[in-house]
Amino acid sequence: MPVEKFLTVKEVAKKLRISQRSVMRYIKAKKFVASKMGQWRIKESDLDRFFKTNIKILLLIPTEQNLVLMNLRPLIHLIDLK
């Protein structure tokens, strides 16, 4: 059985290119399943599941936050976000 990898808030923030505070907001809003092990940790598989279940929303609603989550930050200036 493979060992599950847990990511810190800092690692998730870096991976998503968002602030650690935003990751904490997502945890508080229960958008991420997180466990407190000294500090908050998120299973890598839960982060992958988040992307898979939210991919349609992230692509259909071109908000700045969704573009950042999809690592499309360079495209933000091409889309009218109003």
N, C-alpha and C positions, 0 to 999 in steps of 0.2 A: 504494500500500500504506500503510495507516494506521500511524502511529508508536505503538508500545506504551508505555503509561504505567506507570512503576514507582513504587511507594509505599515510603516509609521505614517502619521499625518504628514510629516515632512516629505516622505517618499511619494505619497499619493499626490500631494500638491505639486511636486516637481514633475511627476508623470503627466498630470493634467494641465500643467502650466497655469495654475491658479494659486491663490494665497492659502496658507495654512488655515487662516481664519475662515475662508470659504469652505474648506474641507470640514472644519468643525461645525459650521452651519449645516452642511449636508448631513453630518452625523446626527446633529440635534433634530433635524427635520426627518430623520430616518430614511434618507435617500441612500445612505450607505449603511450596511450592517457592520457595526464595529464592536470590538471587545476591549475592555479596559484591562491591560496587562502591564501595570506600571504606568504606561501611557496608552493612549488609544491606538488600536491596531485594526487594520482592515485586511481581510483575506484577499489575496490576489484574485482568487476565483470569484469573489463577490464583486470586485471591481470590474472584472470581465463581464459578469452577468449584468451589472448596471449598464454597461455599454450596449450589450446585446438587446436588452429590454427597452432601452431608451433611444436607440439609434434612429428610429423613424421620427420620433419627436425632435431629436437634435437636428435632423436633416430638414424636416418640414418647417420648423420655426427658426429662421435665421437670426436669432438674437446674438448679441456679442458674447454672452456667457456660453451659449451652446457652441458657437464657433470655436471658442477657446477650448472647451471640453473636447471637441473633435480635433484639436490641434490644427485648426484652420485660421489661426490668428492672422497670418499674412493676407487672408482674403477679406478681412473685416472691412477694409476701406472700399471694397467693390460692391458692398451690399448696403442699401439704404435701410437703416435700422429704425426709422421713424414709424 
